[in-house]
Amino acid sequence: MTPTQLRAYVAVVRLGSVKQAAAQLEVSESAVSLLIGQLRREFGDQLFTRTAAGLAFTPGGLRLASRAAEMLGLQDRTVLEVSSAAHGRRMLRVAASSEFAEFAAPRLIELFARRAADLDIELSVCDPGSFESLLLTRAADIAMGPLPPVAEPAISCRPMMNYRLVTVVGPDHPLAGVPASPGQLRDQTWLLGPSATNTLGAVPAMLRRLGVPEERQQIFQSHAAALGEAQRGRGIAPALSFTVAPDVRGGQLVALSGPHATAEAVWHSLVLVTPGTPSVAAELCRFASTPRAIQAMMRGVGVAVNHFRPSVHVTLWS
């Protein structure tokens, strides 16, 4: 069993097609079929069969899919660790929701990185729905953002920071200073950041609660861009209360009143509790809920390039 065989198999499992797996791996379909055939002979298991509805996996095939993803994640992590160790450094990979990554993560990471001169931190923006798989396959060491509905027993979830989601408009908007009803909110143009495209989080939950139709939703590449459009009176935007407080005080934005225009939420940090979890990930999990860390996330600190090396991937549409 080789890494090449496992990568081919994982690609087939993820994409549900030998043809698509071959295209992603940039090899021929026959090469992928050959690698899968080698795994079948080695395990004495068909692993999967083709049906009219797609690929149907055997129990052994499903177990191999899980183990293969985990083994490849460990291999990738080992390469990073060995490379970093050769230069006397450690690597911590953080997966974060788009809102947390944009408004809180850089401040938290900078403060945490100051505690260890040999630490490099890589931040990736991910759909919170993928947090568990990223941790279980060792593609990330710690995940930060909304809490999954049902957490795996192997994952420890720790409350990190309570925050308030408010809805803001420009000072000349018709709803400025007026208690907004659910119907009024639902009929507005919503100016949204990338978090609105996810299934988990305070923003998509608010949109579902109000029943905002898709044709009323405009998605921007960042939450800051959506707030900028709200300042110009183009619509309403959900925002973290601590990020818009200066603009609300200065009159550039107006926070809508009423229970339907606000929501309370909590960010969590998630790490594996199984052996092999980097101690630095567990330390960041503990540190993120301290008053000092929360103050940094809300007020901010500068980000030093030599400590923070972001690798940000924001996907708006597939």
Secondary structure as a PSIPRED ss2 file (coil, helix, strand):
# PSIPRED VFORMAT (PSIPRED V4.0)

   1 M C   1.000  0.000  0.000
   2 T C   1.000  0.000  0.000
   3 P H   0.000  1.000  0.000
   4 T H   0.000  1.000  0.000
   5 Q H   0.000  1.000  0.000
   6 L H   0.000  1.000  0.000
   7 R H   0.000  1.000  0.000
   8 A H   0.000  1.000  0.000
   9 Y H   0.000  1.000  0.000
  10 V H   0.000  1.000  0.000
  11 A H   0.000  1.000  0.000
  12 V H   0.000  1.000  0.000
  13 V H   0.000  1.000  0.000
  14 R H   0.000  1.000  0.000
  15 L H   0.000  1.000  0.000
  16 G C   1.000  0.000  0.000
  17 S C   1.000  0.000  0.000
  18 V H   0.000  1.000  0.000
  19 K H   0.000  1.000  0.000
  20 Q H   0.000  1.000  0.000
  21 A H   0.000  1.000  0.000
  22 A H   0.000  1.000  0.000
  23 A H   0.000  1.000  0.000
  24 Q H   0.000  1.000  0.000
  25 L H   0.000  1.000  0.000
  26 E C   1.000  0.000  0.000
  27 V C   1.000  0.000  0.000
  28 S C   1.000  0.000  0.000
  29 E H   0.000  1.000  0.000
  30 S H   0.000  1.000  0.000
  31 A H   0.000  1.000  0.000
  32 V H   0.000  1.000  0.000
  33 S H   0.000  1.000  0.000
  34 L H   0.000  1.000  0.000
  35 L H   0.000  1.000  0.000
  36 I H   0.000  1.000  0.000
  37 G H   0.000  1.000  0.000
  38 Q H   0.000  1.000  0.000
  39 L H   0.000  1.000  0.000
  40 R H   0.000  1.000  0.000
  41 R H   0.000  1.000  0.000
  42 E H   0.000  1.000  0.000
  43 F H   0.000  1.000  0.000
  44 G C   1.000  0.000  0.000
  45 D C   1.000  0.000  0.000
  46 Q C   1.000  0.000  0.000
  47 L C   1.000  0.000  0.000
  48 F E   0.000  0.000  1.000
  49 T E   0.000  0.000  1.000
  50 R E   0.000  0.000  1.000
  51 T E   0.000  0.000  1.000
  52 A C   1.000  0.000  0.000
  53 A C   1.000  0.000  0.000
  54 G E   0.000  0.000  1.000
  55 L E   0.000  0.000  1.000
  56 A E   0.000  0.000  1.000
  57 F E   0.000  0.000  1.000
  58 T C   1.000  0.000  0.000
  59 P H   0.000  1.000  0.000
  60 G H   0.000  1.000  0.000
  61 G H   0.000  1.000  0.000
  62 L H   0.000  1.000  0.000
  63 R H   0.000  1.000  0.000
  64 L H   0.000  1.000  0.000
  65 A H   0.000  1.000  0.000
  66 S H   0.000  1.000  0.000
  67 R H   0.000  1.000  0.000
  68 A H   0.000  1.000  0.000
  69 A H   0.000  1.000  0.000
  70 E H   0.000  1.000  0.000
  71 M H   0.000  1.000  0.000
  72 L H   0.000  1.000  0.000
  73 G H   0.000  1.000  0.000
  74 L H   0.000  1.000  0.000
  75 Q H   0.000  1.000  0.000
  76 D H   0.000  1.000  0.000
  77 R H   0.000  1.000  0.000
  78 T H   0.000  1.000  0.000
  79 V H   0.000  1.000  0.000
  80 L H   0.000  1.000  0.000
  81 E H   0.000  1.000  0.000
  82 V H   0.000  1.000  0.000
  83 S H   0.000  1.000  0.000
  84 S H   0.000  1.000  0.000
  85 A H   0.000  1.000  0.000
  86 A H   0.000  1.000  0.000
  87 H C   1.000  0.000  0.000
  88 G C   1.000  0.000  0.000
  89 R C   1.000  0.000  0.000
  90 R E   0.000  0.000  1.000
  91 M E   0.000  0.000  1.000
  92 L E   0.000  0.000  1.000
  93 R E   0.000  0.000  1.000
  94 V E   0.000  0.000  1.000
  95 A E   0.000  0.000  1.000
  96 A E   0.000  0.000  1.000
  97 S C   1.000  0.000  0.000
  98 S H   0.000  1.000  0.000
  99 E H   0.000  1.000  0.000
 100 F H   0.000  1.000  0.000
 101 A H   0.000  1.000  0.000
 102 E H   0.000  1.000  0.000
 103 F H   0.000  1.000  0.000
 104 A C   1.000  0.000  0.000
 105 A H   0.000  1.000  0.000
 106 P H   0.000  1.000  0.000
 107 R H   0.000  1.000  0.000
 108 L H   0.000  1.000  0.000
 109 I H   0.000  1.000  0.000
 110 E H   0.000  1.000  0.000
 111 L H   0.000  1.000  0.000
 112 F H   0.000  1.000  0.000
 113 A H   0.000  1.000  0.000
 114 R C   1.000  0.000  0.000
 115 R C   1.000  0.000  0.000
 116 A C   1.000  0.000  0.000
 117 A C   1.000  0.000  0.000
 118 D C   1.000  0.000  0.000
 119 L E   0.000  0.000  1.000
 120 D E   0.000  0.000  1.000
 121 I E   0.000  0.000  1.000
 122 E E   0.000  0.000  1.000
 123 L E   0.000  0.000  1.000
 124 S E   0.000  0.000  1.000
 125 V E   0.000  0.000  1.000
 126 C C   1.000  0.000  0.000
 127 D C   1.000  0.000  0.000
 128 P H   0.000  1.000  0.000
 129 G H   0.000  1.000  0.000
 130 S H   0.000  1.000  0.000
 131 F H   0.000  1.000  0.000
 132 E H   0.000  1.000  0.000
 133 S H   0.000  1.000  0.000
 134 L H   0.000  1.000  0.000
 135 L H   0.000  1.000  0.000
 136 L H   0.000  1.000  0.000
 137 T C   1.000  0.000  0.000
 138 R C   1.000  0.000  0.000
 139 A C   1.000  0.000  0.000
 140 A C   1.000  0.000  0.000
 141 D C   1.000  0.000  0.000
 142 I E   0.000  0.000  1.000
 143 A E   0.000  0.000  1.000
 144 M E   0.000  0.000  1.000
 145 G E   0.000  0.000  1.000
 146 P C   1.000  0.000  0.000
 147 L C   1.000  0.000  0.000
 148 P C   1.000  0.000  0.000
 149 P C   1.000  0.000  0.000
 150 V C   1.000  0.000  0.000
 151 A C   1.000  0.000  0.000
 152 E C   1.000  0.000  0.000
 153 P C   1.000  0.000  0.000
 154 A C   1.000  0.000  0.000
 155 I E   0.000  0.000  1.000
 156 S E   0.000  0.000  1.000
 157 C E   0.000  0.000  1.000
 158 R E   0.000  0.000  1.000
 159 P E   0.000  0.000  1.000
 160 M E   0.000  0.000  1.000
 161 M E   0.000  0.000  1.000
 162 N E   0.000  0.000  1.000
 163 Y E   0.000  0.000  1.000
 164 R E   0.000  0.000  1.000
 165 L E   0.000  0.000  1.000
 166 V E   0.000  0.000  1.000
 167 T E   0.000  0.000  1.000
 168 V E   0.000  0.000  1.000
 169 V E   0.000  0.000  1.000
 170 G C   1.000  0.000  0.000
 171 P C   1.000  0.000  0.000
 172 D C   1.000  0.000  0.000
 173 H C   1.000  0.000  0.000
 174 P C   1.000  0.000  0.000
 175 L C   1.000  0.000  0.000
 176 A C   1.000  0.000  0.000
 177 G C   1.000  0.000  0.000
 178 V C   1.000  0.000  0.000
 179 P C   1.000  0.000  0.000
 180 A C   1.000  0.000  0.000
 181 S C   1.000  0.000  0.000
 182 P H   0.000  1.000  0.000
 183 G H   0.000  1.000  0.000
 184 Q H   0.000  1.000  0.000
 185 L H   0.000  1.000  0.000
 186 R H   0.000  1.000  0.000
 187 D C   1.000  0.000  0.000
 188 Q C   1.000  0.000  0.000
 189 T C   1.000  0.000  0.000
 190 W E   0.000  0.000  1.000
 191 L E   0.000  0.000  1.000
 192 L E   0.000  0.000  1.000
 193 G C   1.000  0.000  0.000
 194 P H   0.000  1.000  0.000
 195 S H   0.000  1.000  0.000
 196 A H   0.000  1.000  0.000
 197 T H   0.000  1.000  0.000
 198 N C   1.000  0.000  0.000
 199 T C   1.000  0.000  0.000
 200 L C   1.000  0.000  0.000
 201 G C   1.000  0.000  0.000
 202 A H   0.000  1.000  0.000
 203 V H   0.000  1.000  0.000
 204 P H   0.000  1.000  0.000
 205 A H   0.000  1.000  0.000
 206 M H   0.000  1.000  0.000
 207 L H   0.000  1.000  0.000
 208 R H   0.000  1.000  0.000
 209 R H   0.000  1.000  0.000
 210 L H   0.000  1.000  0.000
 211 G C   1.000  0.000  0.000
 212 V C   1.000  0.000  0.000
 213 P C   1.000  0.000  0.000
 214 E H   0.000  1.000  0.000
 215 E H   0.000  1.000  0.000
 216 R H   0.000  1.000  0.000
 217 Q E   0.000  0.000  1.000
 218 Q E   0.000  0.000  1.000
 219 I E   0.000  0.000  1.000
 220 F C   1.000  0.000  0.000
 221 Q C   1.000  0.000  0.000
 222 S C   1.000  0.000  0.000
 223 H H   0.000  1.000  0.000
 224 A H   0.000  1.000  0.000
 225 A H   0.000  1.000  0.000
 226 A H   0.000  1.000  0.000
 227 L H   0.000  1.000  0.000
 228 G H   0.000  1.000  0.000
 229 E H   0.000  1.000  0.000
 230 A H   0.000  1.000  0.000
 231 Q H   0.000  1.000  0.000
 232 R C   1.000  0.000  0.000
 233 G C   1.000  0.000  0.000
 234 R C   1.000  0.000  0.000
 235 G C   1.000  0.000  0.000
 236 I E   0.000  0.000  1.000
 237 A E   0.000  0.000  1.000
 238 P E   0.000  0.000  1.000
 239 A E   0.000  0.000  1.000
 240 L E   0.000  0.000  1.000
 241 S H   0.000  1.000  0.000
 242 F H   0.000  1.000  0.000
 243 T H   0.000  1.000  0.000
 244 V H   0.000  1.000  0.000
 245 A H   0.000  1.000  0.000
 246 P H   0.000  1.000  0.000
 247 D H   0.000  1.000  0.000
 248 V H   0.000  1.000  0.000
 249 R H   0.000  1.000  0.000
 250 G H   0.000  1.000  0.000
 251 G C   1.000  0.000  0.000
 252 Q C   1.000  0.000  0.000
 253 L C   1.000  0.000  0.000
 254 V E   0.000  0.000  1.000
 255 A E   0.000  0.000  1.000
 256 L C   1.000  0.000  0.000
 257 S C   1.000  0.000  0.000
 258 G C   1.000  0.000  0.000
 259 P H   0.000  1.000  0.000
 260 H H   0.000  1.000  0.000
 261 A H   0.000  1.000  0.000
 262 T E   0.000  0.000  1.000
 263 A E   0.000  0.000  1.000
 264 E E   0.000  0.000  1.000
 265 A E   0.000  0.000  1.000
 266 V E   0.000  0.000  1.000
 267 W E   0.000  0.000  1.000
 268 H E   0.000  0.000  1.000
 269 S E   0.000  0.000  1.000
 270 L E   0.000  0.000  1.000
 271 V E   0.000  0.000  1.000
 272 L E   0.000  0.000  1.000
 273 V C   1.000  0.000  0.000
 274 T C   1.000  0.000  0.000
 275 P C   1.000  0.000  0.000
 276 G C   1.000  0.000  0.000
 277 T C   1.000  0.000  0.000
 278 P C   1.000  0.000  0.000
 279 S H   0.000  1.000  0.000
 280 V H   0.000  1.000  0.000
 281 A H   0.000  1.000  0.000
 282 A H   0.000  1.000  0.000
 283 E H   0.000  1.000  0.000
 284 L H   0.000  1.000  0.000
 285 C H   0.000  1.000  0.000
 286 R H   0.000  1.000  0.000
 287 F H   0.000  1.000  0.000
 288 A C   1.000  0.000  0.000
 289 S C   1.000  0.000  0.000
 290 T C   1.000  0.000  0.000
 291 P H   0.000  1.000  0.000
 292 R H   0.000  1.000  0.000
 293 A H   0.000  1.000  0.000
 294 I H   0.000  1.000  0.000
 295 Q H   0.000  1.000  0.000
 296 A H   0.000  1.000  0.000
 297 M H   0.000  1.000  0.000
 298 M H   0.000  1.000  0.000
 299 R H   0.000  1.000  0.000
 300 G C   1.000  0.000  0.000
 301 V C   1.000  0.000  0.000
 302 G C   1.000  0.000  0.000
 303 V C   1.000  0.000  0.000
 304 A C   1.000  0.000  0.000
 305 V C   1.000  0.000  0.000
 306 N C   1.000  0.000  0.000
 307 H C   1.000  0.000  0.000
 308 F E   0.000  0.000  1.000
 309 R C   1.000  0.000  0.000
 310 P C   1.000  0.000  0.000
 311 S C   1.000  0.000  0.000
 312 V C   1.000  0.000  0.000
 313 H C   1.000  0.000  0.000
 314 V C   1.000  0.000  0.000
 315 T C   1.000  0.000  0.000
 316 L C   1.000  0.000  0.000
 317 W C   1.000  0.000  0.000
 318 S C   1.000  0.000  0.000
